[in-house]
Amino acid sequence: MTRDQAEELHRHLLDAAAAMRRAEAAMSGIEGDDRRALARPLAEVSFSITWDLLHTIYWRYPELAPPSTEVAAVDSE
C-alpha cells in the first residue's frame, strides 16, 4: 500500500467510524429484541474499523495516527 492509498483509506475509515458512532446514537431509542439484535454486529464493525483496520494503517504509517493524549511524565531527581 502506498502512502497515497493509505491516506485515502484512512479518510474513508474515519468517515466510517463517525457513521458508526451516529448509528450507535440512533440505536439508543431502540429497545428490546431489536436492540439486542443490532448491538453486537454494530459493536463488532466499530471494533474492527478502529482496532483492526485503522491500527494496521497506523502500524505501517505512524504519522497518520492521531496525536497521543498521554501526558508525558518526567521522572528525575
N, CA, C and O atoms as CSV, one atom per row, in Angstrom:
chain,resi,resn,atom,element,x,y,z
A,1,MET,N,N,0.862,-1.171,0.000
A,1,MET,CA,C,0.000,0.000,0.000
A,1,MET,C,C,0.906,1.230,0.000
A,1,MET,O,O,1.833,1.335,0.802
A,2,THR,N,N,0.627,2.137,-0.893
A,2,THR,CA,C,1.397,3.374,-0.955
A,2,THR,C,C,0.878,4.361,0.092
A,2,THR,O,O,-0.194,4.171,0.667
A,3,ARG,N,N,1.640,5.394,0.321
A,3,ARG,CA,C,1.214,6.433,1.271
A,3,ARG,C,C,-0.093,7.073,0.805
A,3,ARG,O,O,-0.990,7.309,1.615
A,4,ASP,N,N,-0.207,7.355,-0.491
A,4,ASP,CA,C,-1.439,7.952,-1.022
A,4,ASP,C,C,-2.641,7.033,-0.810
A,4,ASP,O,O,-3.718,7.500,-0.439
A,5,GLN,N,N,-2.467,5.747,-1.040
A,5,GLN,CA,C,-3.550,4.792,-0.818
A,5,GLN,C,C,-3.923,4.740,0.663
A,5,GLN,O,O,-5.102,4.693,1.014
A,6,ALA,N,N,-2.909,4.748,1.524
A,6,ALA,CA,C,-3.154,4.724,2.971
A,6,ALA,C,C,-3.917,5.972,3.412
A,6,ALA,O,O,-4.827,5.880,4.237
A,7,GLU,N,N,-3.560,7.127,2.876
A,7,GLU,CA,C,-4.256,8.362,3.238
A,7,GLU,C,C,-5.719,8.319,2.805
A,7,GLU,O,O,-6.605,8.733,3.554
A,8,GLU,N,N,-5.970,7.819,1.598
A,8,GLU,CA,C,-7.352,7.743,1.120
A,8,GLU,C,C,-8.152,6.754,1.963
A,8,GLU,O,O,-9.269,7.054,2.384
A,9,LEU,N,N,-7.590,5.596,2.206
A,9,LEU,CA,C,-8.266,4.601,3.021
A,9,LEU,C,C,-8.500,5.132,4.436
A,9,LEU,O,O,-9.561,4.909,5.020
A,10,HIS,N,N,-7.523,5.823,4.973
A,10,HIS,CA,C,-7.625,6.421,6.312
A,10,HIS,C,C,-8.813,7.384,6.381
A,10,HIS,O,O,-9.593,7.343,7.333
A,11,ARG,N,N,-8.949,8.240,5.386
A,11,ARG,CA,C,-10.079,9.187,5.345
A,11,ARG,C,C,-11.413,8.445,5.336
A,11,ARG,O,O,-12.337,8.809,6.063
A,12,HIS,N,N,-11.508,7.415,4.518
A,12,HIS,CA,C,-12.757,6.649,4.425
A,12,HIS,C,C,-13.055,5.921,5.735
A,12,HIS,O,O,-14.208,5.859,6.162
A,13,LEU,N,N,-12.038,5.378,6.361
A,13,LEU,CA,C,-12.256,4.669,7.621
A,13,LEU,C,C,-12.660,5.617,8.733
A,13,LEU,O,O,-13.487,5.261,9.573
A,14,LEU,N,N,-12.093,6.822,8.758
A,14,LEU,CA,C,-12.516,7.808,9.753
A,14,LEU,C,C,-13.971,8.203,9.523
A,14,LEU,O,O,-14.730,8.372,10.478
A,15,ASP,N,N,-14.360,8.350,8.251
A,15,ASP,CA,C,-15.765,8.631,7.932
A,15,ASP,C,C,-16.665,7.482,8.389
A,15,ASP,O,O,-17.742,7.711,8.938
A,16,ALA,N,N,-16.219,6.252,8.160
A,16,ALA,CA,C,-16.997,5.085,8.564
A,16,ALA,C,C,-17.126,5.013,10.081
A,16,ALA,O,O,-18.194,4.689,10.602
A,17,ALA,N,N,-16.044,5.315,10.788
A,17,ALA,CA,C,-16.088,5.304,12.256
A,17,ALA,C,C,-17.071,6.354,12.774
A,17,ALA,O,O,-17.805,6.104,13.729
A,18,ALA,N,N,-17.083,7.515,12.150
A,18,ALA,CA,C,-18.029,8.560,12.546
A,18,ALA,C,C,-19.462,8.110,12.261
A,18,ALA,O,O,-20.361,8.362,13.063
A,19,ALA,N,N,-19.676,7.452,11.134
A,19,ALA,CA,C,-21.006,6.949,10.802
A,19,ALA,C,C,-21.448,5.882,11.804
A,19,ALA,O,O,-22.623,5.816,12.165
A,20,MET,N,N,-20.524,5.060,12.244
A,20,MET,CA,C,-20.864,4.039,13.238
A,20,MET,C,C,-21.263,4.684,14.564
A,20,MET,O,O,-22.185,4.215,15.230
A,21,ARG,N,N,-20.573,5.756,14.946
A,21,ARG,CA,C,-20.954,6.466,16.176
A,21,ARG,C,C,-22.353,7.056,16.047
A,21,ARG,O,O,-23.125,7.031,17.005
A,22,ARG,N,N,-22.689,7.589,14.863
A,22,ARG,CA,C,-24.039,8.114,14.645
A,22,ARG,C,C,-25.072,6.991,14.701
A,22,ARG,O,O,-26.160,7.172,15.248
A,23,ALA,N,N,-24.734,5.837,14.140
A,23,ALA,CA,C,-25.653,4.691,14.185
A,23,ALA,C,C,-25.853,4.226,15.624
A,23,ALA,O,O,-26.971,3.889,16.013
A,24,GLU,N,N,-24.791,4.205,16.413
A,24,GLU,CA,C,-24.912,3.822,17.817
A,24,GLU,C,C,-25.813,4.799,18.568
A,24,GLU,O,O,-26.618,4.389,19.404
A,25,ALA,N,N,-25.679,6.077,18.274
A,25,ALA,CA,C,-26.533,7.084,18.918
A,25,ALA,C,C,-27.990,6.894,18.495
A,25,ALA,O,O,-28.895,7.003,19.323
A,26,ALA,N,N,-28.217,6.614,17.224
A,26,ALA,CA,C,-29.581,6.412,16.734
A,26,ALA,C,C,-30.197,5.169,17.357
A,26,ALA,O,O,-31.414,5.089,17.526
A,27,MET,N,N,-29.372,4.223,17.691
A,27,MET,CA,C,-29.864,2.986,18.277
A,27,MET,C,C,-30.321,3.168,19.724
A,27,MET,O,O,-30.979,2.289,20.280
A,28,SER,N,N,-29.981,4.283,20.326
A,28,SER,CA,C,-30.348,4.491,21.724
A,28,SER,C,C,-31.863,4.520,21.928
A,28,SER,O,O,-32.343,4.256,23.030
A,29,GLY,N,N,-32.604,4.833,20.893
A,29,GLY,CA,C,-34.057,4.872,21.008
A,29,GLY,C,C,-34.732,3.534,20.739
A,29,GLY,O,O,-35.954,3.421,20.832
A,30,ILE,N,N,-33.944,2.531,20.408
A,30,ILE,CA,C,-34.482,1.205,20.112
A,30,ILE,C,C,-34.354,0.344,21.363
A,30,ILE,O,O,-33.337,0.387,22.056
A,31,GLU,N,N,-35.386,-0.433,21.643
A,31,GLU,CA,C,-35.354,-1.268,22.841
A,31,GLU,C,C,-35.660,-2.714,22.501
A,31,GLU,O,O,-36.056,-3.032,21.379
A,32,GLY,N,N,-35.474,-3.572,23.469
A,32,GLY,CA,C,-35.887,-4.967,23.377
A,32,GLY,C,C,-35.074,-5.796,22.410
A,32,GLY,O,O,-33.866,-5.611,22.262
A,33,ASP,N,N,-35.771,-6.722,21.749
A,33,ASP,CA,C,-35.119,-7.679,20.863
A,33,ASP,C,C,-34.415,-7.002,19.692
A,33,ASP,O,O,-33.349,-7.445,19.264
A,34,ASP,N,N,-35.004,-5.939,19.180
A,34,ASP,CA,C,-34.374,-5.231,18.061
A,34,ASP,C,C,-33.015,-4.671,18.476
A,34,ASP,O,O,-32.043,-4.778,17.729
A,35,ARG,N,N,-32.950,-4.086,19.644
A,35,ARG,CA,C,-31.676,-3.524,20.123
A,35,ARG,C,C,-30.645,-4.628,20.320
A,35,ARG,O,O,-29.488,-4.482,19.925
A,36,ARG,N,N,-31.064,-5.728,20.927
A,36,ARG,CA,C,-30.137,-6.843,21.145
A,36,ARG,C,C,-29.637,-7.397,19.815
A,36,ARG,O,O,-28.468,-7.764,19.697
A,37,ALA,N,N,-30.500,-7.458,18.828
A,37,ALA,CA,C,-30.114,-7.985,17.514
A,37,ALA,C,C,-29.124,-7.074,16.800
A,37,ALA,O,O,-28.279,-7.548,16.042
A,38,LEU,N,N,-29.223,-5.789,17.035
A,38,LEU,CA,C,-28.357,-4.823,16.350
A,38,LEU,C,C,-27.073,-4.511,17.106
A,38,LEU,O,O,-26.056,-4.197,16.487
A,39,ALA,N,N,-27.102,-4.591,18.410
A,39,ALA,CA,C,-25.982,-4.116,19.230
A,39,ALA,C,C,-24.681,-4.857,18.942
A,39,ALA,O,O,-23.646,-4.225,18.729
A,40,ARG,N,N,-24.718,-6.166,18.932
A,40,ARG,CA,C,-23.479,-6.931,18.742
A,40,ARG,C,C,-22.854,-6.692,17.371
A,40,ARG,O,O,-21.664,-6.384,17.306
A,41,PRO,N,N,-23.601,-6.821,16.270
A,41,PRO,CA,C,-22.972,-6.579,14.960
A,41,PRO,C,C,-22.425,-5.151,14.831
A,41,PRO,O,O,-21.368,-4.936,14.238
A,42,LEU,N,N,-23.138,-4.200,15.379
A,42,LEU,CA,C,-22.677,-2.818,15.327
A,42,LEU,C,C,-21.372,-2.651,16.095
A,42,LEU,O,O,-20.447,-1.993,15.620
A,43,ALA,N,N,-21.299,-3.244,17.275
A,43,ALA,CA,C,-20.077,-3.174,18.077
A,43,ALA,C,C,-18.923,-3.878,17.379
A,43,ALA,O,O,-17.791,-3.396,17.425
A,44,GLU,N,N,-19.185,-5.003,16.737
A,44,GLU,CA,C,-18.129,-5.735,16.036
A,44,GLU,C,C,-17.565,-4.928,14.870
A,44,GLU,O,O,-16.353,-4.903,14.657
A,45,VAL,N,N,-18.434,-4.276,14.125
A,45,VAL,CA,C,-17.975,-3.458,12.999
A,45,VAL,C,C,-17.169,-2.266,13.513
A,45,VAL,O,O,-16.108,-1.956,12.971
A,46,SER,N,N,-17.658,-1.604,14.542
A,46,SER,CA,C,-16.944,-0.463,15.117
A,46,SER,C,C,-15.568,-0.880,15.615
A,46,SER,O,O,-14.577,-0.191,15.374
A,47,PHE,N,N,-15.512,-2.014,16.314
A,47,PHE,CA,C,-14.243,-2.524,16.833
A,47,PHE,C,C,-13.280,-2.822,15.687
A,47,PHE,O,O,-12.101,-2.475,15.754
A,48,SER,N,N,-13.783,-3.461,14.645
A,48,SER,CA,C,-12.936,-3.817,13.511
A,48,SER,C,C,-12.375,-2.586,12.803
A,48,SER,O,O,-11.205,-2.562,12.421
A,49,ILE,N,N,-13.209,-1.574,12.631
A,49,ILE,CA,C,-12.732,-0.340,11.992
A,49,ILE,C,C,-11.608,0.274,12.811
A,49,ILE,O,O,-10.566,0.647,12.272
A,50,THR,N,N,-11.826,0.376,14.120
A,50,THR,CA,C,-10.855,1.049,14.979
A,50,THR,C,C,-9.618,0.209,15.233
A,50,THR,O,O,-8.500,0.674,15.013
A,51,TRP,N,N,-9.797,-1.004,15.686
A,51,TRP,CA,C,-8.654,-1.790,16.170
A,51,TRP,C,C,-8.001,-2.647,15.107
A,51,TRP,O,O,-6.819,-2.965,15.235
A,52,ASP,N,N,-8.702,-3.029,14.082
A,52,ASP,CA,C,-8.089,-3.838,13.037
A,52,ASP,C,C,-7.607,-2.968,11.879
A,52,ASP,O,O,-6.422,-2.970,11.544
A,53,LEU,N,N,-8.514,-2.242,11.282
A,53,LEU,CA,C,-8.184,-1.513,10.065
A,53,LEU,C,C,-7.333,-0.269,10.318
A,53,LEU,O,O,-6.260,-0.120,9.732
A,54,LEU,N,N,-7.804,0.617,11.181
A,54,LEU,CA,C,-7.040,1.851,11.424
A,54,LEU,C,C,-5.675,1.552,12.043
A,54,LEU,O,O,-4.681,2.172,11.667
A,55,HIS,N,N,-5.615,0.624,12.973
A,55,HIS,CA,C,-4.329,0.326,13.606
A,55,HIS,C,C,-3.358,-0.345,12.642
A,55,HIS,O,O,-2.144,-0.214,12.800
A,56,THR,N,N,-3.869,-1.054,11.653
A,56,THR,CA,C,-2.992,-1.601,10.615
A,56,THR,C,C,-2.360,-0.467,9.819
A,56,THR,O,O,-1.168,-0.503,9.514
A,57,ILE,N,N,-3.159,0.535,9.484
A,57,ILE,CA,C,-2.616,1.702,8.775
A,57,ILE,C,C,-1.612,2.432,9.661
A,57,ILE,O,O,-0.555,2.840,9.180
A,58,TYR,N,N,-1.923,2.604,10.947
A,58,TYR,CA,C,-1.033,3.328,11.849
A,58,TYR,C,C,0.278,2.579,12.068
A,58,TYR,O,O,1.321,3.199,12.274
A,59,TRP,N,N,0.228,1.256,12.024
A,59,TRP,CA,C,1.453,0.471,12.156
A,59,TRP,C,C,2.367,0.730,10.965
A,59,TRP,O,O,3.580,0.873,11.124
A,60,ARG,N,N,1.781,0.788,9.775
A,60,ARG,CA,C,2.566,0.992,8.550
A,60,ARG,C,C,2.943,2.458,8.347
A,60,ARG,O,O,4.040,2.758,7.876
A,61,TYR,N,N,2.054,3.356,8.697
A,61,TYR,CA,C,2.270,4.804,8.540
A,61,TYR,C,C,1.953,5.499,9.859
A,61,TYR,O,O,0.885,6.096,9.989
A,62,PRO,N,N,2.845,5.438,10.836
A,62,PRO,CA,C,2.563,6.003,12.160
A,62,PRO,C,C,2.270,7.504,12.139
A,62,PRO,O,O,1.616,8.015,13.048
A,63,GLU,N,N,2.731,8.194,11.144
A,63,GLU,CA,C,2.479,9.633,11.073
A,63,GLU,C,C,1.004,9.955,10.806
A,63,GLU,O,O,0.581,11.094,11.002
A,64,LEU,N,N,0.226,8.977,10.366
A,64,LEU,CA,C,-1.204,9.195,10.148
A,64,LEU,C,C,-2.015,9.038,11.433
A,64,LEU,O,O,-3.174,9.447,11.493
A,65,ALA,N,N,-1.408,8.450,12.454
A,65,ALA,CA,C,-2.110,8.234,13.722
A,65,ALA,C,C,-2.391,9.568,14.400
A,65,ALA,O,O,-1.614,10.514,14.264
A,66,PRO,N,N,-3.501,9.645,15.130
A,66,PRO,CA,C,-3.795,10.888,15.858
A,66,PRO,C,C,-2.745,11.112,16.943
A,66,PRO,O,O,-2.125,10.160,17.417
A,67,PRO,N,N,-2.550,12.353,17.330
A,67,PRO,CA,C,-1.567,12.629,18.380
A,67,PRO,C,C,-1.958,11.922,19.679
A,67,PRO,O,O,-3.139,11.755,19.983
A,68,SER,N,N,-0.967,11.523,20.414
A,68,SER,CA,C,-1.210,10.838,21.679
A,68,SER,C,C,-1.828,11.792,22.688
A,68,SER,O,O,-1.473,12.969,22.752
A,69,THR,N,N,-2.762,11.263,23.477
A,69,THR,CA,C,-3.361,12.063,24.546
A,69,THR,C,C,-2.683,11.762,25.870
A,69,THR,O,O,-3.057,12.302,26.911
A,70,GLU,N,N,-1.673,10.888,25.820
A,70,GLU,CA,C,-0.940,10.531,27.027
A,70,GLU,C,C,-0.062,11.700,27.473
A,70,GLU,O,O,0.641,12.306,26.664
A,71,VAL,N,N,-0.111,12.001,28.740
A,71,VAL,CA,C,0.682,13.093,29.287
A,71,VAL,C,C,2.064,12.561,29.636
A,71,VAL,O,O,2.195,11.587,30.378
A,72,ALA,N,N,3.073,13.190,29.108
A,72,ALA,CA,C,4.449,12.760,29.378
A,72,ALA,C,C,4.815,13.135,30.822
A,72,ALA,O,O,4.508,14.226,31.301
A,73,ALA,N,N,5.462,12.214,31.474
A,73,ALA,CA,C,5.897,12.455,32.845
A,73,ALA,C,C,7.412,12.405,32.901
A,73,ALA,O,O,8.042,11.535,32.300
A,74,VAL,N,N,7.983,13.340,33.624
A,74,VAL,CA,C,9.419,13.377,33.810
A,74,VAL,C,C,9.718,12.830,35.190
A,74,VAL,O,O,9.175,13.285,36.196
A,75,ASP,N,N,10.599,11.839,35.210
A,75,ASP,CA,C,10.972,11.227,36.489
A,75,ASP,C,C,12.464,11.475,36.697
A,75,ASP,O,O,13.312,10.740,36.193
A,76,SER,N,N,12.754,12.514,37.441
A,76,SER,CA,C,14.165,12.822,37.696
A,76,SER,C,C,14.308,13.246,39.151
A,76,SER,O,O,13.339,13.606,39.819
A,77,GLU,N,N,15.521,13.190,39.604
A,77,GLU,CA,C,15.792,13.542,40.994
A,77,GLU,C,C,16.148,15.007,41.099
A,77,GLU,O,O,16.412,15.502,42.195
